[in-house]
Amino acid sequence: PTPAPLAPKDAGPESWPAFRGLVSGSGGGATPGAGPSSKPPQARWSRRCVADGLYLGSPVVVRDRVLVGLSLINALKACGSIDCHSLADGTLLWSCPTRHPVFCTPVVEAGRVYCGEGLHENEDSRLFCLDLNTGKTLWTLKTRGHVEASPTLEGGRLYVSAGGDGFYCLEAASGKVIWHHLCGHTDCSAALGEGKLFVGTAYGDNAVLALQASTGKLLWKQSQPLPCWGHPALSPDGRWLVAGRGNGTFGADDPHPAGAVVAFDPATGKPRWRRKLPDSVNTSLVIEGQEILVGCKDGRLYCLDLASGRTRWSAHCGKPVLASP
């Protein structure tokens, strides 16, 4: 049976409507109030994608639904879809086909799903706005790049990285472009706070920068010796900005691996500390209290001190950590 249509206000107490949990993009990914579990989690259901299919991004949960992007890659084609499943049993409720694979994690608010398509080799990818109940396309934005990173949504505005096409600010209701900043190649989900957007760039123009959210004006830029792929995180009090960097990608290792986590003053961009790591940081950093969790391609999960960057502990995970904690 088809679930009843959702009310315009989607996010309930058990919802996770966006990458890192918050549609504002300002959080570090921590779940407020979450404590340790005394029992191992039990699988309720599993969904195996079709042959040659890959789930490359994170799913999001909105009440009784799960939204996730699908990539189909083989010798004959590379395409994808944005899929909606029942949270109760995994039944596929609707699927929106895309011309390119989907790496992006959807964002859901007010009955609408925002999700991009494309991988690094795609330079004509779209951002989709879909109806949550039916999957019907409400509008699209075609870019001259790819929309790998999950959009950031706040105050009726959608902030979107578009690879080599820079960064967009859109009217969420209509898809109208409010501003477009050619900041360099960016595949970051922006952190948002105090009227600023914080993103990282790569492919030669390696930097962490702040843009004015209302206009796209460049407020500060700190050049880095390594690409900044990982999504920056802003502490809940707005006093710390942390970002990861490294010379490896999701699909390739550098013969001389290097990585680091860097902390900045969000107001001025002044660096506060740098913690060198053995390999690249390609994912989101999580801030909880006075600690930072960061995954590294060396196969370890690190816990760093927010004030100093020193390692509090690390745990070996067996493989490169390419998913955000």
For each residue, the residues with C-beta under 8 A, 3 or more apart:
1:
2: 93
3: 6 64 65 86 93
4:
5: 133
6: 3 10 62 63 64 65 111 132 133
7: 10 111
8: 110 111
9: 110
10: 6 7 15 17 62 63 108 109 110 111 132
11: 15 17 23 62 108 109
12: 15 62 63
13:
14: 61 63
15: 10 11 12 61 62 63
16: 21 60 61 62
17: 10 11 21 23 60 61 62 107 108 109
18: 21 22 23 25 60 105 106 107 108 109 150 153
19: 25 57 58 60 105 107 150 189 231 284 324
20: 25 27 28 29 150 189 231 233 284 286 324
21: 16 17 18 27 29 30 31
22: 18 25 26 27
23: 11 17 18 107 108 109 152 153 154
24: 27 152 153 154 192
25: 18 19 20 22 152 153 154 159 189 190 191 192
26: 22 154 191 192 193 234
27: 20 21 22 24 30 233 234 236 287
28: 20 233 234 235 236 284 285 286 287 288 292
29: 20 21 233 284 285 286 287 324 325
30: 21 27 34 286 287 288
31: 21 34
32:
33:
34: 30 31
35:
36:
37: 40 41
38:
39:
40: 37
41: 37
42:
43: 46
44:
45: 89 90
46: 43 90
47: 85 90 92
48:
49: 53 54 55 70
50: 53 72
51:
52: 72 73 74
53: 49 50 70 71 72
54: 49 70 71 72 73 101
55: 49 59 68 69 70 71
56: 69 71 101 102 103
57: 19 68 69 102 103 104 105 150
58: 19 68 105 150 323 324
59: 55 66 67 68 105
60: 16 17 18 19 66 67 68 105 106 107 108
61: 14 15 16 17 65 66 67 87
62: 6 10 11 12 15 16 17 65 67 108 132
63: 6 10 12 14 15 87
64: 3 6 86 87 88
65: 3 6 61 62 84 85 86 87 93 132
66: 59 60 61 84 85 86 87 90
67: 59 60 61 62 82 83 84 85 106 108 113 115
68: 55 57 58 59 60 82 83 85 106
69: 55 56 57 80 81 82 83 102 103 104 105 106 115 117
70: 49 53 54 55 80 81 82 83 95 102
71: 53 54 55 56 78 80 101 102 103 119
72: 50 52 53 54 77 78 79 80 81 101
73: 52 54 77 78 101
74: 52 77 78
75:
76:
77: 72 73 74
78: 71 72 73 74 100 101 119
79: 72 97 98 99 100 101
80: 69 70 71 72 97 98 100 101 102 117
81: 69 70 72 95 96 97 98 102
82: 67 68 69 70 95 96 98 102 106 113 115 128 130 135
83: 67 68 69 70 92 94 95 96
84: 65 66 67 92 93 94 95 113 132 135
85: 47 65 66 67 68 90 91 92 93
86: 3 64 65 66 89 90 91 93
87: 61 63 64 65 66
88: 64 91
89: 45 86
90: 45 46 47 66 85 86
91: 85 86 88
92: 47 83 84 85 95
93: 2 3 65 84 85 86 135
94: 83 84 134 135
95: 70 81 82 83 84 92 135
96: 81 82 83 128 130 135 137
97: 79 80 81
98: 79 80 81 82 101 102 117 126 128
99: 79 117 125 126
100: 78 79 80 117 118 119 122 125 146
101: 54 56 71 72 73 78 79 80 98 117 118 119
102: 56 57 69 70 71 80 81 82 98 115 116 117
103: 56 57 69 71 118 119 148
104: 57 69 115 116 117 147 148 149 150 151
105: 18 19 57 58 59 60 69 115 150
106: 18 60 67 68 69 82 113 114 115 150
107: 17 18 19 23 60 113 114 115 150 151 152 153 158
108: 10 11 17 18 23 60 62 67 112 113 114 132
109: 10 11 17 18 23 112 114 153 172
110: 8 9 10
111: 6 7 8 10 131 132 133
112: 108 109 129 130 131 132 138 172
113: 67 82 84 106 107 108 128 129 130 131 132 135
114: 106 107 108 109 127 128 129 130 151 153 158 172
115: 67 69 82 102 104 105 106 107 127 128 130 151
116: 102 104 125 126 127 128 146 147 148 149 151 160
117: 69 80 98 99 100 101 102 104 122 125 126 127 128 146 147
118: 100 101 103 122 125 126 145 146 147 148 163
119: 71 78 100 101 103 122 146 148
120: 146 148 163
121:
122: 100 117 118 119 125 145 146
123: 144 145 146 163 164 165
124: 142 143 144
125: 99 100 116 117 118 122 142 143 145 146 147 162 163
126: 98 99 116 117 118 140 141 142 143 147
127: 114 115 116 117 140 141 143 147 151 158 160 162 168 170 175
128: 82 96 98 113 114 115 116 117 137 140
129: 112 113 114 137 138 139 140 172 175
130: 82 96 112 113 114 115 135 136 137 138
131: 111 112 113 134 135 136 138
132: 6 10 62 65 84 108 111 112 113
133: 5 6 111
134: 94 131
135: 82 84 93 94 95 96 113 130 131
136: 130 131
137: 96 128 129 130 140
138: 112 129 130 131
139: 129 174 175
140: 126 127 128 129 137 175
141: 126 127 160 168 170 175 177
142: 124 125 126
143: 124 125 126 127 146 147 162 163 165 168
144: 123 124 162 164 165
145: 118 122 123 125 162 163 164 165 166 185
146: 100 116 117 118 119 120 122 123 125 143 162 163 187
147: 104 116 117 118 125 126 127 143 151 160 161 162 163
148: 103 104 116 118 119 120 161 163 187
149: 104 116 160 161 186 187 188 189 231
150: 18 19 20 57 58 104 105 106 107 189
151: 104 107 114 115 116 127 147 158 159 160 189
152: 23 24 25 107 158 159 160 189 190 191 192 197
153: 18 23 24 25 107 109 114 157 158 159 172
154: 23 24 25 26 157 159 192
155:
156: 171 172 173
157: 153 154 169 170 171 172 178 213
158: 107 114 127 151 152 153 168 169 170 171 172
159: 25 151 152 153 154 167 168 169 170 190 192 197 213
160: 116 127 141 147 149 151 152 167 168 169 170
161: 147 148 149 167 186 187 188 189 190 199
162: 125 127 143 144 145 146 147 165 166 167 168 186
163: 118 120 123 125 143 145 146 147 148 185 186 187
164: 123 144 145 185 203
165: 123 143 144 145 162 168 182
166: 145 162 180 181 182 183 184 186
167: 159 160 161 162 180 181 183 186 190 197 199 211 216
168: 127 141 143 158 159 160 162 165 177 179 180 181
169: 157 158 159 160 177 178 179 180 213 216
170: 127 141 157 158 159 160 175 176 177 178
171: 156 157 158 174 175 176 178
172: 109 112 114 129 153 156 157 158
173: 156
174: 139 171
175: 127 129 139 140 141 170 171
176: 170 171
177: 141 168 169 170 180
178: 157 169 170 171
179: 168 169 215 216
180: 166 167 168 169 177 216
181: 166 167 168 211 216 218
182: 165 166
183: 166 167 186 199 201 209 211 218
184: 166 201 202 203 204 205 207
185: 145 163 164 201 202 203 204 205
186: 149 161 162 163 166 167 183 199 200 201 202
187: 146 148 149 161 163 202 229
188: 149 161 199 200 201 228 229 230 231 232
189: 19 20 25 149 150 151 152 161 231 284
190: 25 152 159 161 167 197 198 199 231 232
191: 25 26 152 197 198 199 231 232 233 234 241
192: 24 25 26 152 154 159 196 197 198 213 234
193: 26 196 198 234 238 266
194: 238 266 267
195: 212 213 214
196: 192 193 210 211 212 213 219 266
197: 152 159 167 190 191 192 210 211 212 213
198: 190 191 192 193 208 209 210 232 234 241 243 266
199: 161 167 183 186 188 190 191 208 209 211 232
200: 186 188 207 208 209 224 227 228 229 230 231 232 243 245
201: 183 184 185 186 188 205 206 207 208 209 227 228
202: 184 185 186 187 205 206 227 228 229
203: 164 184 185 206 227
204: 184 185
205: 184 185 201 202
206: 201 202 203 223 224 225 226 227 228 245
207: 184 200 201 221 222 223 224 228
208: 198 199 200 201 221 222 224 228 232 241 243 262 264 269
209: 183 198 199 200 201 218 219 220 221 222 269
210: 196 197 198 218 219 220 221 266 269
211: 167 181 183 196 197 199 216 217 218 219
212: 195 196 197 215 216 217 218 219
213: 157 159 169 192 195 196 197
214: 195
215: 179 212
216: 167 169 179 180 181 211 212
217: 211 212
218: 181 183 209 210 211 212 221
219: 196 209 210 211 212 269
220: 209 210 268 269
221: 207 208 209 210 218 269
222: 207 208 209 264 269 271
223: 206 207
224: 200 206 207 208 227 228 245 262
225: 206 245
226: 206 245 246 247 258 259 260 280
227: 200 201 202 203 206 224 245 246 247
228: 188 200 201 202 206 207 208 224 232 243 244 245
229: 187 188 200 202 244 245 246 249 280 281 282
230: 188 200 243 244 245 246 281 282 283 284 285 294
231: 19 20 149 188 189 190 191 200 283 284 285 324
232: 188 190 191 198 199 200 208 228 241 242 243 285
233: 20 27 28 29 191 241 242 243 284 285 286 287 292
234: 26 27 28 191 192 193 198 238 240 241 266 287
235: 28 238 239 240 241 242 287 306
236: 27 28 287
237: 240
238: 193 194 234 235 266
239: 235 266
240: 234 235 237 263 264 266 272 287 306
241: 191 198 208 232 233 234 235 263 264 265 266
242: 232 233 235 261 262 263 264 285 287 292 306
243: 198 200 208 228 230 232 233 261 262 264 285
244: 228 229 230 259 260 261 262 280 281 282 283 285 294
245: 200 206 224 225 226 227 228 229 230 259 260 261 262 280 281
246: 226 227 229 230 257 258 259 260 277 279 280 281 282 297
247: 226 227 254 256 257 258 259 280
248: 252 253 254 257 259 279 280 282 297
249: 229 252 280 282
250: 282 322
251:
252: 248 249
253: 248 257 279 297
254: 247 248 257 258 280
255:
256: 247
257: 246 247 248 253 254 278 279 280 297 298
258: 226 246 247 254 276 279 280
259: 226 244 245 246 247 248 276 277 278 279 280 281 296 297 298
260: 226 244 245 246 274 275 276 277 281
261: 242 243 244 245 274 275 277 281 285 292 294 302 304 309
262: 208 224 242 243 244 245 271 273 274 275
263: 240 241 242 271 272 273 274 306 309
264: 208 222 240 241 242 243 269 270 271 272
265: 241 268 269 270 272
266: 193 194 196 198 210 234 238 239 240 241 269
267: 194
268: 220 265
269: 208 209 210 219 220 221 222 264 265 266
270: 264 265
271: 222 262 263 264 274
272: 240 263 264 265
273: 262 263 308 309
274: 260 261 262 263 271 309
275: 260 261 262 304 309 310 311
276: 258 259 260
277: 246 259 260 261 281 294 296 298 302
278: 257 259 296 298
279: 246 248 253 257 258 259 296 297 298 320
280: 226 229 244 245 246 247 248 249 254 257 258 259 296 297
281: 229 230 244 245 246 259 260 261 277 285 294 295 296 297
282: 229 230 244 246 248 249 250 295 297 322
283: 230 231 244 294 295 321 322 323 324 325
284: 19 20 28 29 189 230 231 233 324 325
285: 28 29 230 231 232 233 242 243 244 261 281 292 293 294
286: 20 28 29 30 233 292 293 294 324 325
287: 27 28 29 30 233 234 235 236 240 242 291 292 306
288: 28 30 291 293
289: 306
290: 305 306 307
291: 287 288 303 304 305 306 312
292: 28 233 242 261 285 286 287 302 303 304 305 306
293: 285 286 288 301 302 303 325
294: 230 244 261 277 281 283 285 286 301 302 304 325
295: 281 282 283 300 301 302 317 321 322 323 324 325
296: 259 277 278 279 280 281 299 300 301 302 320 321
297: 246 248 253 257 259 279 280 281 282 320 321 322
298: 257 259 277 278 279 320
299: 296 316 317 318 319 320 321
300: 295 296 314 315 316 317 321
301: 293 294 295 296 314 315 317 321 325
302: 261 277 292 293 294 295 296 311 313 314
303: 291 292 293 311 312 313 314
304: 261 275 291 292 294 309 310 311 312
305: 290 291 292 308 309 310 311 312
306: 235 240 242 263 287 289 290 291 292
307: 290
308: 273 305
309: 261 263 273 274 275 304 305
310: 275 304 305
311: 275 302 303 304 305 314
312: 291 303 304 305
313: 302 303
314: 300 301 302 303 311
315: 300 301
316: 299 300
317: 295 299 300 301 321
318: 299
319: 299
320: 279 296 297 298 299
321: 283 295 296 297 299 300 301 317
322: 250 282 283 295 297
323: 58 283 295
324: 19 20 29 58 231 283 284 286 295
325: 29 283 284 286 293 294 295 301
